[in-house]
């Protein structure tokens, strides 16, 4: 089997819903990243085998193909868009790595993009065009049949908190820890991202970065659901963002004298009940580690997407992940969760680590996806 390497992975600073990127379409969010890689690795661009991009709430079509053409890549390069909801960006990177492993190709761009700000309105089509049925708009796609359970993300987060006995205090404490770590490691965030020029101004930091919220303030936030424990303080924000990785074979590394940052080891996806979707990374991580005959103690760092503090606390407790290995530079609670981009953002963060790095993310509808990388050099 061929070895797949991540030469580099970068992201753009996140933007808030309706914030700095409110007028930018997904292909525009990806363009600075393509520009960076084209400038950094011009000899590889024309030889790219495929572009794989994750996207969840976009306008449809094939955002990968649109984005690569918009960025000025040659027309002979194909593109494919994948949707595993919040895991889409990591899924895209995994697919590129699998293609390299199989020998299907040698050079891939893979990542994810999300513009929540520009997400189109969705409307149910009436069953008949001649009746008086009112128009019905919706924001969330169906993840599961209603008789199984198809909760909103907030409801699912509350279900995880109740099922796994994660208290409000534990959620607020973890959120505060994420904010603190992000504040202490803001330099790393700048290193893993590239600046973006918006309305004549360069954006270098995540918009709305929550790094100065006191723990006592977190305790004052009201629950988002009656009688619940999930609040705006221990839940992620809605964000726009993008991340992109360059994935190549060992043959390309040697031929061009590249210095990759990560080696892809393996990945796994698994399903759980949609009612406790946030616990999905437990199943995918157990599946992955079991196949590799490793334990969580063999992992040096864990980059775990923080959609909600309840799911992180519950999942890491079940897996036995120690605090000093988990999101040591903060996570999505502090700097944002732009859905399909978040999994690829975990790869960008993993490029900053040494040793074995586990990237894991929970997915709406009851799935988890986990990927193991190893640093190079």
MISE-470271 format. One record per residue (C-alpha): z, y, x; residue in three letters; residue number from 1. Coordinates in steps of 0.05 Angstrom, whole numbers. Example, Ala and Ser with C-alpha at 12.3 -4.5 7.8 and 13.67 -1.06 7.14 Angstrom:
# residues 2
z / y / x / resn / resi
156 / -90 / 246 / ALA / 1 $
143 / -21 / 273 / SER / 2 $
END
This chain:
# residues 377
z / y / x / resn / resi
0 / 0 / 0 / UNK / 1 $
-17 / 70 / 25 / UNK / 2 $
37 / 121 / 37 / UNK / 3 $
36 / 185 / -5 / UNK / 4 $
64 / 249 / 25 / UNK / 5 $
83 / 316 / -5 / UNK / 6 $
55 / 365 / 46 / UNK / 7 $
87 / 424 / 10 / UNK / 8 $
110 / 444 / -59 / UNK / 9 $
120 / 515 / -83 / UNK / 10 $
138 / 549 / -148 / UNK / 11 $
135 / 619 / -175 / UNK / 12 $
199 / 657 / -194 / UNK / 13 $
216 / 640 / -266 / UNK / 14 $
208 / 691 / -322 / UNK / 15 $
247 / 697 / -386 / UNK / 16 $
216 / 686 / -455 / UNK / 17 $
183 / 752 / -471 / UNK / 18 $
198 / 777 / -401 / UNK / 19 $
158 / 793 / -338 / UNK / 20 $
103 / 741 / -353 / UNK / 21 $
98 / 755 / -427 / UNK / 22 $
24 / 772 / -423 / UNK / 23 $
3 / 718 / -373 / UNK / 24 $
-32 / 655 / -395 / UNK / 25 $
-15 / 588 / -362 / UNK / 26 $
-76 / 590 / -316 / UNK / 27 $
-53 / 658 / -292 / UNK / 28 $
16 / 631 / -275 / UNK / 29 $
-15 / 576 / -233 / UNK / 30 $
-65 / 620 / -196 / UNK / 31 $
-17 / 649 / -144 / UNK / 32 $
3 / 577 / -126 / UNK / 33 $
-69 / 555 / -118 / UNK / 34 $
-82 / 618 / -77 / UNK / 35 $
-24 / 600 / -31 / UNK / 36 $
-50 / 529 / -19 / UNK / 37 $
-123 / 550 / -11 / UNK / 38 $
-101 / 601 / 42 / UNK / 39 $
-54 / 553 / 76 / UNK / 40 $
-98 / 491 / 76 / UNK / 41 $
-170 / 515 / 68 / UNK / 42 $
-198 / 452 / 101 / UNK / 43 $
-170 / 408 / 46 / UNK / 44 $
-190 / 448 / -16 / UNK / 45 $
-262 / 425 / -22 / UNK / 46 $
-242 / 353 / -10 / UNK / 47 $
-191 / 351 / -67 / UNK / 48 $
-198 / 288 / -108 / UNK / 49 $
-165 / 314 / -171 / UNK / 50 $
-117 / 365 / -200 / UNK / 51 $
-62 / 338 / -245 / UNK / 52 $
-20 / 389 / -284 / UNK / 53 $
36 / 378 / -335 / UNK / 54 $
39 / 423 / -396 / UNK / 55 $
78 / 419 / -461 / UNK / 56 $
73 / 479 / -507 / UNK / 57 $
6 / 507 / -484 / UNK / 58 $
-57 / 520 / -525 / UNK / 59 $
-86 / 451 / -515 / UNK / 60 $
-151 / 435 / -482 / UNK / 61 $
-147 / 416 / -408 / UNK / 62 $
-104 / 468 / -373 / UNK / 63 $
-111 / 432 / -307 / UNK / 64 $
-187 / 440 / -307 / UNK / 65 $
-184 / 511 / -334 / UNK / 66 $
-132 / 531 / -281 / UNK / 67 $
-169 / 503 / -221 / UNK / 68 $
-234 / 537 / -241 / UNK / 69 $
-196 / 602 / -256 / UNK / 70 $
-166 / 598 / -186 / UNK / 71 $
-235 / 591 / -155 / UNK / 72 $
-234 / 518 / -134 / UNK / 73 $
-303 / 485 / -130 / UNK / 74 $
-332 / 461 / -196 / UNK / 75 $
-339 / 390 / -170 / UNK / 76 $
-263 / 381 / -170 / UNK / 77 $
-239 / 349 / -235 / UNK / 78 $
-173 / 363 / -271 / UNK / 79 $
-129 / 327 / -320 / UNK / 80 $
-70 / 351 / -361 / UNK / 81 $
-10 / 306 / -375 / UNK / 82 $
46 / 312 / -426 / UNK / 83 $
112 / 277 / -418 / UNK / 84 $
148 / 337 / -447 / UNK / 85 $
201 / 364 / -399 / UNK / 86 $
183 / 309 / -349 / UNK / 87 $
110 / 330 / -346 / UNK / 88 $
111 / 365 / -279 / UNK / 89 $
147 / 308 / -244 / UNK / 90 $
101 / 258 / -280 / UNK / 91 $
40 / 296 / -252 / UNK / 92 $
67 / 291 / -181 / UNK / 93 $
84 / 217 / -191 / UNK / 94 $
14 / 203 / -216 / UNK / 95 $
-17 / 237 / -156 / UNK / 96 $
27 / 196 / -110 / UNK / 97 $
9 / 132 / -145 / UNK / 98 $
-65 / 147 / -138 / UNK / 99 $
-56 / 158 / -64 / UNK / 100 $
-16 / 94 / -58 / UNK / 101 $
-71 / 55 / -94 / UNK / 102 $
-125 / 82 / -49 / UNK / 103 $
-161 / 117 / -106 / UNK / 104 $
-160 / 183 / -69 / UNK / 105 $
-130 / 222 / -11 / UNK / 106 $
-118 / 294 / -33 / UNK / 107 $
-88 / 318 / -99 / UNK / 108 $
-57 / 381 / -127 / UNK / 109 $
-3 / 364 / -178 / UNK / 110 $
50 / 402 / -215 / UNK / 111 $
67 / 435 / -280 / UNK / 112 $
62 / 501 / -317 / UNK / 113 $
94 / 530 / -379 / UNK / 114 $
86 / 595 / -415 / UNK / 115 $
136 / 595 / -472 / UNK / 116 $
119 / 669 / -482 / UNK / 117 $
46 / 653 / -495 / UNK / 118 $
56 / 588 / -533 / UNK / 119 $
11 / 589 / -595 / UNK / 120 $
39 / 588 / -665 / UNK / 121 $
35 / 520 / -696 / UNK / 122 $
20 / 509 / -770 / UNK / 123 $
18 / 445 / -811 / UNK / 124 $
-49 / 433 / -845 / UNK / 125 $
-41 / 430 / -921 / UNK / 126 $
-54 / 361 / -951 / UNK / 127 $
-104 / 393 / -997 / UNK / 128 $
-142 / 457 / -989 / UNK / 129 $
-142 / 469 / -1064 / UNK / 130 $
-69 / 466 / -1081 / UNK / 131 $
-13 / 518 / -1078 / UNK / 132 $
24 / 486 / -1020 / UNK / 133 $
55 / 543 / -978 / UNK / 134 $
37 / 550 / -904 / UNK / 135 $
87 / 517 / -859 / UNK / 136 $
97 / 539 / -787 / UNK / 137 $
135 / 497 / -736 / UNK / 138 $
157 / 504 / -664 / UNK / 139 $
177 / 433 / -645 / UNK / 140 $
131 / 373 / -644 / UNK / 141 $
156 / 308 / -673 / UNK / 142 $
187 / 264 / -619 / UNK / 143 $
208 / 205 / -662 / UNK / 144 $
204 / 180 / -734 / UNK / 145 $
256 / 214 / -778 / UNK / 146 $
287 / 148 / -798 / UNK / 147 $
304 / 135 / -724 / UNK / 148 $
327 / 206 / -712 / UNK / 149 $
289 / 267 / -687 / UNK / 150 $
342 / 319 / -670 / UNK / 151 $
329 / 387 / -641 / UNK / 152 $
347 / 394 / -567 / UNK / 153 $
412 / 429 / -584 / UNK / 154 $
430 / 374 / -633 / UNK / 155 $
414 / 321 / -582 / UNK / 156 $
457 / 357 / -530 / UNK / 157 $
515 / 358 / -580 / UNK / 158 $
505 / 284 / -594 / UNK / 159 $
510 / 270 / -519 / UNK / 160 $
574 / 311 / -514 / UNK / 161 $
606 / 273 / -572 / UNK / 162 $
581 / 204 / -553 / UNK / 163 $
603 / 210 / -481 / UNK / 164 $
665 / 253 / -492 / UNK / 165 $
642 / 314 / -454 / UNK / 166 $
689 / 370 / -472 / UNK / 167 $
671 / 443 / -480 / UNK / 168 $
714 / 458 / -419 / UNK / 169 $
676 / 407 / -377 / UNK / 170 $
609 / 437 / -398 / UNK / 171 $
631 / 508 / -383 / UNK / 172 $
660 / 487 / -316 / UNK / 173 $
596 / 453 / -295 / UNK / 174 $
554 / 513 / -317 / UNK / 175 $
598 / 560 / -277 / UNK / 176 $
590 / 514 / -216 / UNK / 177 $
514 / 517 / -224 / UNK / 178 $
517 / 593 / -227 / UNK / 179 $
561 / 597 / -166 / UNK / 180 $
517 / 551 / -125 / UNK / 181 $
454 / 589 / -144 / UNK / 182 $
486 / 655 / -123 / UNK / 183 $
508 / 626 / -56 / UNK / 184 $
440 / 596 / -42 / UNK / 185 $
392 / 650 / -67 / UNK / 186 $
357 / 649 / 1 / UNK / 187 $
333 / 578 / -11 / UNK / 188 $
305 / 598 / -79 / UNK / 189 $
262 / 651 / -45 / UNK / 190 $
239 / 600 / 8 / UNK / 191 $
216 / 549 / -45 / UNK / 192 $
178 / 602 / -85 / UNK / 193 $
122 / 650 / -72 / UNK / 194 $
121 / 723 / -96 / UNK / 195 $
79 / 741 / -157 / UNK / 196 $
50 / 810 / -169 / UNK / 197 $
59 / 833 / -241 / UNK / 198 $
39 / 902 / -264 / UNK / 199 $
34 / 926 / -192 / UNK / 200 $
103 / 901 / -173 / UNK / 201 $
120 / 839 / -131 / UNK / 202 $
168 / 791 / -165 / UNK / 203 $
208 / 752 / -114 / UNK / 204 $
270 / 728 / -153 / UNK / 205 $
281 / 690 / -217 / UNK / 206 $
286 / 736 / -277 / UNK / 207 $
352 / 734 / -312 / UNK / 208 $
385 / 692 / -258 / UNK / 209 $
455 / 678 / -282 / UNK / 210 $
498 / 682 / -221 / UNK / 211 $
554 / 729 / -238 / UNK / 212 $
583 / 701 / -303 / UNK / 213 $
658 / 691 / -298 / UNK / 214 $
685 / 625 / -324 / UNK / 215 $
731 / 662 / -372 / UNK / 216 $
669 / 695 / -403 / UNK / 217 $
637 / 627 / -414 / UNK / 218 $
697 / 607 / -456 / UNK / 219 $
684 / 665 / -504 / UNK / 220 $
614 / 645 / -524 / UNK / 221 $
608 / 617 / -594 / UNK / 222 $
578 / 547 / -605 / UNK / 223 $
505 / 546 / -625 / UNK / 224 $
520 / 496 / -680 / UNK / 225 $
581 / 497 / -727 / UNK / 226 $
639 / 460 / -695 / UNK / 227 $
598 / 445 / -633 / UNK / 228 $
609 / 454 / -559 / UNK / 229 $
540 / 475 / -534 / UNK / 230 $
533 / 550 / -523 / UNK / 231 $
485 / 599 / -492 / UNK / 232 $
529 / 596 / -430 / UNK / 233 $
524 / 520 / -418 / UNK / 234 $
452 / 512 / -441 / UNK / 235 $
388 / 532 / -405 / UNK / 236 $
346 / 592 / -425 / UNK / 237 $
274 / 591 / -448 / UNK / 238 $
229 / 607 / -389 / UNK / 239 $
159 / 615 / -363 / UNK / 240 $
142 / 585 / -296 / UNK / 241 $
97 / 541 / -253 / UNK / 242 $
102 / 496 / -193 / UNK / 243 $
49 / 460 / -151 / UNK / 244 $
50 / 407 / -98 / UNK / 245 $
-2 / 384 / -47 / UNK / 246 $
-2 / 307 / -45 / UNK / 247 $
-41 / 271 / 9 / UNK / 248 $
-49 / 203 / 42 / UNK / 249 $
-26 / 184 / 112 / UNK / 250 $
-99 / 185 / 133 / UNK / 251 $
-104 / 258 / 116 / UNK / 252 $
-38 / 274 / 149 / UNK / 253 $
-62 / 244 / 214 / UNK / 254 $
-134 / 271 / 210 / UNK / 255 $
-112 / 343 / 200 / UNK / 256 $
-47 / 342 / 239 / UNK / 257 $
-5 / 360 / 178 / UNK / 258 $
71 / 363 / 177 / UNK / 259 $
90 / 338 / 108 / UNK / 260 $
159 / 352 / 79 / UNK / 261 $
170 / 290 / 36 / UNK / 262 $
149 / 218 / 32 / UNK / 263 $
142 / 189 / -38 / UNK / 264 $
183 / 125 / -44 / UNK / 265 $
180 / 105 / -118 / UNK / 266 $
189 / 129 / -189 / UNK / 267 $
209 / 101 / -256 / UNK / 268 $
210 / 124 / -329 / UNK / 269 $
253 / 94 / -384 / UNK / 270 $
269 / 105 / -457 / UNK / 271 $
335 / 115 / -494 / UNK / 272 $
353 / 133 / -566 / UNK / 273 $
321 / 200 / -585 / UNK / 274 $
389 / 220 / -613 / UNK / 275 $
419 / 223 / -543 / UNK / 276 $
356 / 244 / -505 / UNK / 277 $
394 / 277 / -449 / UNK / 278 $
421 / 211 / -424 / UNK / 279 $
350 / 187 / -408 / UNK / 280 $
357 / 197 / -332 / UNK / 281 $
412 / 145 / -331 / UNK / 282 $
364 / 91 / -354 / UNK / 283 $
306 / 114 / -309 / UNK / 284 $
351 / 121 / -247 / UNK / 285 $
383 / 52 / -258 / UNK / 286 $
313 / 23 / -265 / UNK / 287 $
288 / 57 / -202 / UNK / 288 $
348 / 40 / -158 / UNK / 289 $
350 / -31 / -184 / UNK / 290 $
278 / -42 / -165 / UNK / 291 $
290 / -13 / -96 / UNK / 292 $
355 / -51 / -87 / UNK / 293 $
393 / 14 / -73 / UNK / 294 $
456 / 44 / -101 / UNK / 295 $
471 / 117 / -117 / UNK / 296 $
512 / 118 / -52 / UNK / 297 $
447 / 108 / -13 / UNK / 298 $
422 / 176 / -39 / UNK / 299 $
437 / 239 / 1 / UNK / 300 $
419 / 291 / -52 / UNK / 301 $
405 / 292 / -127 / UNK / 302 $
362 / 346 / -159 / UNK / 303 $
377 / 338 / -234 / UNK / 304 $
346 / 384 / -286 / UNK / 305 $
400 / 422 / -323 / UNK / 306 $
374 / 431 / -394 / UNK / 307 $
445 / 427 / -419 / UNK / 308 $
511 / 419 / -383 / UNK / 309 $
531 / 363 / -430 / UNK / 310 $
474 / 318 / -408 / UNK / 311 $
486 / 331 / -334 / UNK / 312 $
560 / 317 / -338 / UNK / 313 $
550 / 254 / -380 / UNK / 314 $
491 / 227 / -340 / UNK / 315 $
523 / 239 / -272 / UNK / 316 $
588 / 208 / -294 / UNK / 317 $
551 / 145 / -317 / UNK / 318 $
512 / 142 / -252 / UNK / 319 $
571 / 158 / -207 / UNK / 320 $
537 / 218 / -175 / UNK / 321 $
586 / 258 / -133 / UNK / 322 $
592 / 333 / -140 / UNK / 323 $
575 / 346 / -67 / UNK / 324 $
507 / 313 / -75 / UNK / 325 $
487 / 343 / -142 / UNK / 326 $
445 / 407 / -147 / UNK / 327 $
479 / 437 / -87 / UNK / 328 $
438 / 500 / -94 / UNK / 329 $
448 / 507 / -169 / UNK / 330 $
400 / 486 / -224 / UNK / 331 $
363 / 504 / -287 / UNK / 332 $
426 / 531 / -322 / UNK / 333 $
424 / 587 / -271 / UNK / 334 $
350 / 599 / -257 / UNK / 335 $
314 / 571 / -318 / UNK / 336 $
279 / 511 / -348 / UNK / 337 $
204 / 525 / -361 / UNK / 338 $
194 / 456 / -393 / UNK / 339 $
133 / 423 / -361 / UNK / 340 $
142 / 461 / -296 / UNK / 341 $
214 / 440 / -286 / UNK / 342 $
200 / 370 / -258 / UNK / 343 $
153 / 399 / -206 / UNK / 344 $
206 / 452 / -190 / UNK / 345 $
253 / 394 / -173 / UNK / 346 $
201 / 372 / -121 / UNK / 347 $
199 / 442 / -92 / UNK / 348 $
275 / 441 / -87 / UNK / 349 $
273 / 371 / -56 / UNK / 350 $
229 / 398 / 0 / UNK / 351 $
291 / 437 / 22 / UNK / 352 $
333 / 374 / 31 / UNK / 353 $
340 / 320 / 85 / UNK / 354 $
349 / 246 / 75 / UNK / 355 $
337 / 210 / 10 / UNK / 356 $
329 / 256 / -49 / UNK / 357 $
330 / 235 / -122 / UNK / 358 $
295 / 280 / -172 / UNK / 359 $
312 / 265 / -245 / UNK / 360 $
299 / 297 / -312 / UNK / 361 $
315 / 282 / -385 / UNK / 362 $
260 / 286 / -437 / UNK / 363 $
258 / 304 / -511 / UNK / 364 $
247 / 243 / -554 / UNK / 365 $
292 / 200 / -511 / UNK / 366 $
263 / 188 / -443 / UNK / 367 $
283 / 197 / -371 / UNK / 368 $
241 / 201 / -307 / UNK / 369 $
268 / 192 / -237 / UNK / 370 $
233 / 197 / -170 / UNK / 371 $
258 / 181 / -100 / UNK / 372 $
233 / 219 / -40 / UNK / 373 $
251 / 216 / 33 / UNK / 374 $
247 / 276 / 79 / UNK / 375 $
199 / 274 / 137 / UNK / 376 $
219 / 298 / 207 / UNK / 377 $
END
